[in-house]
Amino acid sequence: MTTIKTLAVKCPTCKKEVLMTSAFPDRPFCSKRCKLIDLGGWASEGHKIPGEEVDLEMLENHGQE
């Protein structure tokens, strides 16, 4: 008989254990509150993905040639 293990991760916001099942509809977050806290971090630019700076002038002129 094969045993299926359920993946468990830590909530990115509060670090509580979250099972990757339908019991946690906001996964990988433990709750809607933690999900919204994380979203606020992105909206306020508290979270960033490293990369090269974008040349806004190039983007504005893209497709106008």
PDB file with SEQRES, HELIX, SHEET and CRYST1 records, atoms N, CA, C and O in Angstrom:
SEQRES   1 A   65  MET THR THR ILE LYS THR LEU ALA VAL LYS CYS PRO THR          
SEQRES   2 A   65  CYS LYS LYS GLU VAL LEU MET THR SER ALA PHE PRO ASP          
SEQRES   3 A   65  ARG PRO PHE CYS SER LYS ARG CYS LYS LEU ILE ASP LEU          
SEQRES   4 A   65  GLY GLY TRP ALA SER GLU GLY HIS LYS ILE PRO GLY GLU          
SEQRES   5 A   65  GLU VAL ASP LEU GLU MET LEU GLU ASN HIS GLY GLN GLU          
HELIX    1 AA1 LYS A   32  ALA A   43  1                                  12    
HELIX    2 AA2 LEU A   56  ASN A   61  1                                   6    
SHEET    1 AA1 2 ALA A   8  LYS A  10  0                                        
SHEET    2 AA1 2 GLU A  17  LEU A  19 -1                                        
CRYST1    1.000    1.000    1.000  90.00  90.00  90.00 P 1           1          
ATOM      1  N   MET A   1       0.843  -1.186   0.000  1.00  0.00           N  
ATOM      2  CA  MET A   1       0.000   0.000   0.000  1.00  0.00           C  
ATOM      3  C   MET A   1       0.887   1.247   0.000  1.00  0.00           C  
ATOM      4  O   MET A   1       1.855   1.319   0.756  1.00  0.00           O  
ATOM      5  N   THR A   2       0.565   2.207  -0.828  1.00  0.00           N  
ATOM      6  CA  THR A   2       1.336   3.435  -0.942  1.00  0.00           C  
ATOM      7  C   THR A   2       0.730   4.508  -0.047  1.00  0.00           C  
ATOM      8  O   THR A   2      -0.482   4.728  -0.041  1.00  0.00           O  
ATOM      9  N   THR A   3       1.605   5.171   0.708  1.00  0.00           N  
ATOM     10  CA  THR A   3       1.164   6.259   1.558  1.00  0.00           C  
ATOM     11  C   THR A   3       1.467   7.579   0.865  1.00  0.00           C  
ATOM     12  O   THR A   3       2.595   7.815   0.432  1.00  0.00           O  
ATOM     13  N   ILE A   4       0.461   8.437   0.762  1.00  0.00           N  
ATOM     14  CA  ILE A   4       0.633   9.746   0.156  1.00  0.00           C  
ATOM     15  C   ILE A   4       0.842  10.760   1.274  1.00  0.00           C  
ATOM     16  O   ILE A   4       0.024  10.875   2.187  1.00  0.00           O  
ATOM     17  N   LYS A   5       1.941  11.489   1.191  1.00  0.00           N  
ATOM     18  CA  LYS A   5       2.232  12.507   2.200  1.00  0.00           C  
ATOM     19  C   LYS A   5       1.734  13.854   1.709  1.00  0.00           C  
ATOM     20  O   LYS A   5       1.861  14.183   0.530  1.00  0.00           O  
ATOM     21  N   THR A   6       1.167  14.630   2.618  1.00  0.00           N  
ATOM     22  CA  THR A   6       0.694  15.967   2.299  1.00  0.00           C  
ATOM     23  C   THR A   6       1.826  16.949   2.544  1.00  0.00           C  
ATOM     24  O   THR A   6       2.453  16.940   3.603  1.00  0.00           O  
ATOM     25  N   LEU A   7       2.078  17.789   1.565  1.00  0.00           N  
ATOM     26  CA  LEU A   7       3.133  18.782   1.682  1.00  0.00           C  
ATOM     27  C   LEU A   7       2.719  19.835   2.709  1.00  0.00           C  
ATOM     28  O   LEU A   7       1.593  20.333   2.680  1.00  0.00           O  
ATOM     29  N   ALA A   8       3.628  20.165   3.606  1.00  0.00           N  
ATOM     30  CA  ALA A   8       3.399  21.213   4.590  1.00  0.00           C  
ATOM     31  C   ALA A   8       4.470  22.280   4.401  1.00  0.00           C  
ATOM     32  O   ALA A   8       5.653  21.964   4.279  1.00  0.00           O  
ATOM     33  N   VAL A   9       4.054  23.536   4.376  1.00  0.00           N  
ATOM     34  CA  VAL A   9       4.970  24.666   4.241  1.00  0.00           C  
ATOM     35  C   VAL A   9       4.693  25.663   5.355  1.00  0.00           C  
ATOM     36  O   VAL A   9       3.673  25.575   6.037  1.00  0.00           O  
ATOM     37  N   LYS A  10       5.593  26.599   5.533  1.00  0.00           N  
ATOM     38  CA  LYS A  10       5.370  27.648   6.527  1.00  0.00           C  
ATOM     39  C   LYS A  10       4.754  28.851   5.834  1.00  0.00           C  
ATOM     40  O   LYS A  10       5.173  29.227   4.739  1.00  0.00           O  
ATOM     41  N   CYS A  11       3.766  29.449   6.465  1.00  0.00           N  
ATOM     42  CA  CYS A  11       3.131  30.655   5.954  1.00  0.00           C  
ATOM     43  C   CYS A  11       4.218  31.720   5.775  1.00  0.00           C  
ATOM     44  O   CYS A  11       4.979  31.974   6.708  1.00  0.00           O  
ATOM     45  N   PRO A  12       4.307  32.344   4.604  1.00  0.00           N  
ATOM     46  CA  PRO A  12       5.341  33.353   4.383  1.00  0.00           C  
ATOM     47  C   PRO A  12       5.246  34.554   5.330  1.00  0.00           C  
ATOM     48  O   PRO A  12       6.238  35.252   5.545  1.00  0.00           O  
ATOM     49  N   THR A  13       4.080  34.794   5.885  1.00  0.00           N  
ATOM     50  CA  THR A  13       3.886  35.961   6.740  1.00  0.00           C  
ATOM     51  C   THR A  13       4.127  35.658   8.215  1.00  0.00           C  
ATOM     52  O   THR A  13       4.928  36.333   8.862  1.00  0.00           O  
ATOM     53  N   CYS A  14       3.442  34.649   8.752  1.00  0.00           N  
ATOM     54  CA  CYS A  14       3.521  34.396  10.200  1.00  0.00           C  
ATOM     55  C   CYS A  14       4.279  33.126  10.569  1.00  0.00           C  
ATOM     56  O   CYS A  14       4.525  32.869  11.748  1.00  0.00           O  
ATOM     57  N   LYS A  15       4.644  32.339   9.578  1.00  0.00           N  
ATOM     58  CA  LYS A  15       5.443  31.115   9.749  1.00  0.00           C  
ATOM     59  C   LYS A  15       4.686  29.941  10.367  1.00  0.00           C  
ATOM     60  O   LYS A  15       5.316  28.961  10.765  1.00  0.00           O  
ATOM     61  N   LYS A  16       3.348  30.007  10.462  1.00  0.00           N  
ATOM     62  CA  LYS A  16       2.565  28.852  10.916  1.00  0.00           C  
ATOM     63  C   LYS A  16       2.612  27.773   9.851  1.00  0.00           C  
ATOM     64  O   LYS A  16       2.777  28.077   8.669  1.00  0.00           O  
ATOM     65  N   GLU A  17       2.471  26.523  10.249  1.00  0.00           N  
ATOM     66  CA  GLU A  17       2.462  25.427   9.283  1.00  0.00           C  
ATOM     67  C   GLU A  17       1.156  25.423   8.494  1.00  0.00           C  
ATOM     68  O   GLU A  17       0.070  25.557   9.058  1.00  0.00           O  
ATOM     69  N   VAL A  18       1.285  25.267   7.183  1.00  0.00           N  
ATOM     70  CA  VAL A  18       0.135  25.240   6.280  1.00  0.00           C  
ATOM     71  C   VAL A  18       0.208  23.960   5.464  1.00  0.00           C  
ATOM     72  O   VAL A  18       1.225  23.675   4.833  1.00  0.00           O  
ATOM     73  N   LEU A  19      -0.867  23.195   5.477  1.00  0.00           N  
ATOM     74  CA  LEU A  19      -0.929  21.995   4.650  1.00  0.00           C  
ATOM     75  C   LEU A  19      -1.434  22.387   3.273  1.00  0.00           C  
ATOM     76  O   LEU A  19      -2.362  23.185   3.144  1.00  0.00           O  
ATOM     77  N   MET A  20      -0.829  21.831   2.264  1.00  0.00           N  
ATOM     78  CA  MET A  20      -1.226  22.167   0.889  1.00  0.00           C  
ATOM     79  C   MET A  20      -2.437  21.318   0.508  1.00  0.00           C  
ATOM     80  O   MET A  20      -2.365  20.445  -0.357  1.00  0.00           O  
ATOM     81  N   THR A  21      -3.552  21.603   1.183  1.00  0.00           N  
ATOM     82  CA  THR A  21      -4.820  20.909   0.940  1.00  0.00           C  
ATOM     83  C   THR A  21      -5.938  21.945   0.863  1.00  0.00           C  
ATOM     84  O   THR A  21      -5.717  23.130   1.112  1.00  0.00           O  
ATOM     85  N   SER A  22      -7.110  21.499   0.525  1.00  0.00           N  
ATOM     86  CA  SER A  22      -8.264  22.402   0.437  1.00  0.00           C  
ATOM     87  C   SER A  22      -8.675  22.946   1.809  1.00  0.00           C  
ATOM     88  O   SER A  22      -9.491  23.866   1.884  1.00  0.00           O  
ATOM     89  N   ALA A  23      -8.131  22.401   2.877  1.00  0.00           N  
ATOM     90  CA  ALA A  23      -8.413  22.922   4.214  1.00  0.00           C  
ATOM     91  C   ALA A  23      -7.814  24.315   4.396  1.00  0.00           C  
ATOM     92  O   ALA A  23      -8.219  25.058   5.290  1.00  0.00           O  
ATOM     93  N   PHE A  24      -6.845  24.667   3.544  1.00  0.00           N  
ATOM     94  CA  PHE A  24      -6.209  25.980   3.583  1.00  0.00           C  
ATOM     95  C   PHE A  24      -6.400  26.648   2.221  1.00  0.00           C  
ATOM     96  O   PHE A  24      -5.497  26.600   1.386  1.00  0.00           O  
ATOM     97  N   PRO A  25      -7.552  27.267   1.982  1.00  0.00           N  
ATOM     98  CA  PRO A  25      -7.847  27.844   0.662  1.00  0.00           C  
ATOM     99  C   PRO A  25      -6.938  29.015   0.272  1.00  0.00           C  
ATOM    100  O   PRO A  25      -6.863  29.360  -0.907  1.00  0.00           O  
ATOM    101  N   ASP A  26      -6.254  29.627   1.228  1.00  0.00           N  
ATOM    102  CA  ASP A  26      -5.375  30.754   0.931  1.00  0.00           C  
ATOM    103  C   ASP A  26      -3.905  30.340   0.843  1.00  0.00           C  
ATOM    104  O   ASP A  26      -3.010  31.184   0.885  1.00  0.00           O  
ATOM    105  N   ARG A  27      -3.668  29.023   0.719  1.00  0.00           N  
ATOM    106  CA  ARG A  27      -2.297  28.518   0.696  1.00  0.00           C  
ATOM    107  C   ARG A  27      -1.470  29.195  -0.373  1.00  0.00           C  
ATOM    108  O   ARG A  27      -2.006  29.461  -1.449  1.00  0.00           O  
ATOM    109  N   PRO A  28      -0.228  29.485  -0.157  1.00  0.00           N  
ATOM    110  CA  PRO A  28       0.616  29.026   0.935  1.00  0.00           C  
ATOM    111  C   PRO A  28       0.458  29.838   2.218  1.00  0.00           C  
ATOM    112  O   PRO A  28       1.202  29.629   3.176  1.00  0.00           O  
ATOM    113  N   PHE A  29      -0.493  30.749   2.246  1.00  0.00           N  
ATOM    114  CA  PHE A  29      -0.744  31.522   3.465  1.00  0.00           C  
ATOM    115  C   PHE A  29      -1.722  30.767   4.356  1.00  0.00           C  
ATOM    116  O   PHE A  29      -2.531  29.973   3.876  1.00  0.00           O  
ATOM    117  N   CYS A  30      -1.639  31.023   5.661  1.00  0.00           N  
ATOM    118  CA  CYS A  30      -2.519  30.313   6.594  1.00  0.00           C  
ATOM    119  C   CYS A  30      -3.910  30.939   6.641  1.00  0.00           C  
ATOM    120  O   CYS A  30      -4.870  30.281   7.043  1.00  0.00           O  
ATOM    121  N   SER A  31      -4.028  32.200   6.233  1.00  0.00           N  
ATOM    122  CA  SER A  31      -5.319  32.893   6.316  1.00  0.00           C  
ATOM    123  C   SER A  31      -5.377  34.031   5.304  1.00  0.00           C  
ATOM    124  O   SER A  31      -4.363  34.426   4.728  1.00  0.00           O  
ATOM    125  N   LYS A  32      -6.578  34.544   5.103  1.00  0.00           N  
ATOM    126  CA  LYS A  32      -6.767  35.692   4.220  1.00  0.00           C  
ATOM    127  C   LYS A  32      -6.010  36.905   4.768  1.00  0.00           C  
ATOM    128  O   LYS A  32      -5.477  37.705   3.999  1.00  0.00           O  
ATOM    129  N   ARG A  33      -5.963  37.040   6.095  1.00  0.00           N  
ATOM    130  CA  ARG A  33      -5.252  38.160   6.727  1.00  0.00           C  
ATOM    131  C   ARG A  33      -3.777  38.147   6.337  1.00  0.00           C  
ATOM    132  O   ARG A  33      -3.234  39.173   5.925  1.00  0.00           O  
ATOM    133  N   CYS A  34      -3.127  36.993   6.466  1.00  0.00           N  
ATOM    134  CA  CYS A  34      -1.713  36.898   6.111  1.00  0.00           C  
ATOM    135  C   CYS A  34      -1.506  37.148   4.616  1.00  0.00           C  
ATOM    136  O   CYS A  34      -0.507  37.746   4.216  1.00  0.00           O  
ATOM    137  N   LYS A  35      -2.438  36.696   3.806  1.00  0.00           N  
ATOM    138  CA  LYS A  35      -2.364  36.914   2.360  1.00  0.00           C  
ATOM    139  C   LYS A  35      -2.423  38.411   2.052  1.00  0.00           C  
ATOM    140  O   LYS A  35      -1.669  38.897   1.208  1.00  0.00           O  
ATOM    141  N   LEU A  36      -3.315  39.149   2.730  1.00  0.00           N  
ATOM    142  CA  LEU A  36      -3.451  40.584   2.504  1.00  0.00           C  
ATOM    143  C   LEU A  36      -2.249  41.364   3.039  1.00  0.00           C  
ATOM    144  O   LEU A  36      -1.856  42.372   2.451  1.00  0.00           O  
ATOM    145  N   ILE A  37      -1.670  40.912   4.133  1.00  0.00           N  
ATOM    146  CA  ILE A  37      -0.454  41.553   4.657  1.00  0.00           C  
ATOM    147  C   ILE A  37       0.662  41.446   3.620  1.00  0.00           C  
ATOM    148  O   ILE A  37       1.381  42.415   3.377  1.00  0.00           O  
ATOM    149  N   ASP A  38       0.806  40.265   3.008  1.00  0.00           N  
ATOM    150  CA  ASP A  38       1.825  40.058   1.987  1.00  0.00           C  
ATOM    151  C   ASP A  38       1.550  40.935   0.766  1.00  0.00           C  
ATOM    152  O   ASP A  38       2.469  41.552   0.228  1.00  0.00           O  
ATOM    153  N   LEU A  39       0.301  40.994   0.330  1.00  0.00           N  
ATOM    154  CA  LEU A  39      -0.074  41.826  -0.811  1.00  0.00           C  
ATOM    155  C   LEU A  39       0.273  43.289  -0.537  1.00  0.00           C  
ATOM    156  O   LEU A  39       0.763  43.990  -1.422  1.00  0.00           O  
ATOM    157  N   GLY A  40       0.019  43.747   0.681  1.00  0.00           N  
ATOM    158  CA  GLY A  40       0.361  45.121   1.066  1.00  0.00           C  
ATOM    159  C   GLY A  40       1.855  45.377   0.980  1.00  0.00           C  
ATOM    160  O   GLY A  40       2.285  46.474   0.624  1.00  0.00           O  
ATOM    161  N   GLY A  41       2.645  44.364   1.306  1.00  0.00           N  
ATOM    162  CA  GLY A  41       4.101  44.494   1.187  1.00  0.00           C  
ATOM    163  C   GLY A  41       4.537  44.708  -0.244  1.00  0.00           C  
ATOM    164  O   GLY A  41       5.442  45.497  -0.514  1.00  0.00           O  
ATOM    165  N   TRP A  42       3.890  44.003  -1.169  1.00  0.00           N  
ATOM    166  CA  TRP A  42       4.202  44.199  -2.597  1.00  0.00           C  
ATOM    167  C   TRP A  42       3.718  45.565  -3.072  1.00  0.00           C  
ATOM    168  O   TRP A  42       4.430  46.253  -3.802  1.00  0.00           O  
ATOM    169  N   ALA A  43       2.517  45.960  -2.665  1.00  0.00           N  
ATOM    170  CA  ALA A  43       1.940  47.229  -3.114  1.00  0.00           C  
ATOM    171  C   ALA A  43       2.753  48.424  -2.626  1.00  0.00           C  
ATOM    172  O   ALA A  43       2.850  49.431  -3.326  1.00  0.00           O  
ATOM    173  N   SER A  44       3.337  48.324  -1.435  1.00  0.00           N  
ATOM    174  CA  SER A  44       4.135  49.429  -0.892  1.00  0.00           C  
ATOM    175  C   SER A  44       5.610  49.311  -1.282  1.00  0.00           C  
ATOM    176  O   SER A  44       6.452  50.068  -0.800  1.00  0.00           O  
ATOM    177  N   GLU A  45       5.908  48.357  -2.156  1.00  0.00           N  
ATOM    178  CA  GLU A  45       7.261  48.077  -2.632  1.00  0.00           C  
ATOM    179  C   GLU A  45       8.188  47.632  -1.516  1.00  0.00           C  
ATOM    180  O   GLU A  45       9.402  47.815  -1.602  1.00  0.00           O  
ATOM    181  N   GLY A  46       7.615  47.042  -0.457  1.00  0.00           N  
ATOM    182  CA  GLY A  46       8.415  46.456   0.605  1.00  0.00           C  
ATOM    183  C   GLY A  46       9.042  45.145   0.158  1.00  0.00           C  
ATOM    184  O   GLY A  46      10.098  44.755   0.656  1.00  0.00           O  
ATOM    185  N   HIS A  47       8.396  44.467  -0.778  1.00  0.00           N  
ATOM    186  CA  HIS A  47       8.930  43.243  -1.378  1.00  0.00           C  
ATOM    187  C   HIS A  47       9.373  43.600  -2.796  1.00  0.00           C  
ATOM    188  O   HIS A  47       8.654  44.282  -3.527  1.00  0.00           O  
ATOM    189  N   LYS A  48      10.540  43.143  -3.172  1.00  0.00           N  
ATOM    190  CA  LYS A  48      11.031  43.407  -4.526  1.00  0.00           C  
ATOM    191  C   LYS A  48      11.743  42.180  -5.051  1.00  0.00           C  
ATOM    192  O   LYS A  48      12.319  41.408  -4.283  1.00  0.00           O  
ATOM    193  N   ILE A  49      11.704  42.003  -6.349  1.00  0.00           N  
ATOM    194  CA  ILE A  49      12.452  40.953  -7.014  1.00  0.00           C  
ATOM    195  C   ILE A  49      13.675  41.619  -7.630  1.00  0.00           C  
ATOM    196  O   ILE A  49      13.534  42.549  -8.424  1.00  0.00           O  
ATOM    197  N   PRO A  50      14.883  41.155  -7.272  1.00  0.00           N  
ATOM    198  CA  PRO A  50      16.076  41.800  -7.809  1.00  0.00           C  
ATOM    199  C   PRO A  50      16.150  41.690  -9.324  1.00  0.00           C  
ATOM    200  O   PRO A  50      15.738  40.691  -9.913  1.00  0.00           O  
ATOM    201  N   GLY A  51      16.674  42.717  -9.930  1.00  0.00           N  
ATOM    202  CA  GLY A  51      16.844  42.731 -11.377  1.00  0.00           C  
ATOM    203  C   GLY A  51      17.363  44.075 -11.830  1.00  0.00           C  
ATOM    204  O   GLY A  51      17.590  44.977 -11.023  1.00  0.00           O  
ATOM    205  N   GLU A  52      17.545  44.196 -13.110  1.00  0.00           N  
ATOM    206  CA  GLU A  52      18.031  45.449 -13.666  1.00  0.00           C  
ATOM    207  C   GLU A  52      16.917  46.486 -13.674  1.00  0.00           C  
ATOM    208  O   GLU A  52      15.741  46.156 -13.827  1.00  0.00           O  
ATOM    209  N   GLU A  53      17.304  47.730 -13.509  1.00  0.00           N  
ATOM    210  CA  GLU A  53      16.339  48.825 -13.528  1.00  0.00           C  
ATOM    211  C   GLU A  53      15.762  48.975 -14.940  1.00  0.00           C  
ATOM    212  O   GLU A  53      16.483  48.828 -15.927  1.00  0.00           O  
ATOM    213  N   VAL A  54      14.481  49.263 -15.030  1.00  0.00           N  
ATOM    214  CA  VAL A  54      13.804  49.411 -16.322  1.00  0.00           C  
ATOM    215  C   VAL A  54      13.929  50.849 -16.793  1.00  0.00           C  
ATOM    216  O   VAL A  54      13.724  51.783 -16.017  1.00  0.00           O  
ATOM    217  N   ASP A  55      14.266  51.027 -18.062  1.00  0.00           N  
ATOM    218  CA  ASP A  55      14.343  52.356 -18.672  1.00  0.00           C  
ATOM    219  C   ASP A  55      12.922  52.748 -19.080  1.00  0.00           C  
ATOM    220  O   ASP A  55      12.402  52.260 -20.083  1.00  0.00           O  
ATOM    221  N   LEU A  56      12.300  53.629 -18.302  1.00  0.00           N  
ATOM    222  CA  LEU A  56      10.907  54.015 -18.550  1.00  0.00           C  
ATOM    223  C   LEU A  56      10.741  54.722 -19.887  1.00  0.00           C  
ATOM    224  O   LEU A  56       9.710  54.553 -20.538  1.00  0.00           O  
ATOM    225  N   GLU A  57      11.726  55.510 -20.319  1.00  0.00           N  
ATOM    226  CA  GLU A  57      11.640  56.193 -21.602  1.00  0.00           C  
ATOM    227  C   GLU A  57      11.565  55.190 -22.746  1.00  0.00           C  
ATOM    228  O   GLU A  57      10.822  55.385 -23.709  1.00  0.00           O  
ATOM    229  N   MET A  58      12.343  54.110 -22.630  1.00  0.00           N  
ATOM    230  CA  MET A  58      12.319  53.076 -23.661  1.00  0.00           C  
ATOM    231  C   MET A  58      10.934  52.430 -23.730  1.00  0.00           C  
ATOM    232  O   MET A  58      10.431  52.151 -24.818  1.00  0.00           O  
ATOM    233  N   LEU A  59      10.318  52.194 -22.565  1.00  0.00           N  
ATOM    234  CA  LEU A  59       8.990  51.583 -22.533  1.00  0.00           C  
ATOM    235  C   LEU A  59       7.942  52.518 -23.141  1.00  0.00           C  
ATOM    236  O   LEU A  59       7.052  52.068 -23.862  1.00  0.00           O  
ATOM    237  N   GLU A  60       8.046  53.813 -22.851  1.00  0.00           N  
ATOM    238  CA  GLU A  60       7.077  54.781 -23.385  1.00  0.00           C  
ATOM    239  C   GLU A  60       7.163  54.878 -24.897  1.00  0.00           C  
ATOM    240  O   GLU A  60       6.145  55.092 -25.555  1.00  0.00           O  
ATOM    241  N   ASN A  61       8.353  54.725 -25.464  1.00  0.00           N  
ATOM    242  CA  ASN A  61       8.556  54.848 -26.907  1.00  0.00           C  
ATOM    243  C   ASN A  61       8.379  53.528 -27.639  1.00  0.00           C  
ATOM    244  O   ASN A  61       8.395  53.502 -28.869  1.00  0.00           O  
ATOM    245  N   HIS A  62       8.212  52.439 -26.914  1.00  0.00           N  
ATOM    246  CA  HIS A  62       8.097  51.120 -27.533  1.00  0.00           C  
ATOM    247  C   HIS A  62       6.852  51.059 -28.429  1.00  0.00           C  
ATOM    248  O   HIS A  62       5.746  51.372 -27.988  1.00  0.00           O  
ATOM    249  N   GLY A  63       7.043  50.662 -29.668  1.00  0.00           N  
ATOM    250  CA  GLY A  63       5.926  50.508 -30.574  1.00  0.00           C  
ATOM    251  C   GLY A  63       5.507  51.776 -31.297  1.00  0.00           C  
ATOM    252  O   GLY A  63       4.562  51.750 -32.085  1.00  0.00           O  
ATOM    253  N   GLN A  64       6.193  52.887 -31.043  1.00  0.00           N  
ATOM    254  CA  GLN A  64       5.841  54.159 -31.697  1.00  0.00           C  
ATOM    255  C   GLN A  64       6.745  54.435 -32.896  1.00  0.00           C  
ATOM    256  O   GLN A  64       6.727  55.536 -33.448  1.00  0.00           O  
ATOM    257  N   GLU A  65       7.515  53.465 -33.291  1.00  0.00           N  
ATOM    258  CA  GLU A  65       8.463  53.680 -34.387  1.00  0.00           C  
ATOM    259  C   GLU A  65       7.850  53.383 -35.716  1.00  0.00           C  
ATOM    260  O   GLU A  65       8.512  53.513 -36.745  1.00  0.00           O  
TER     261      GLU A  65                                                      
END                                                                             
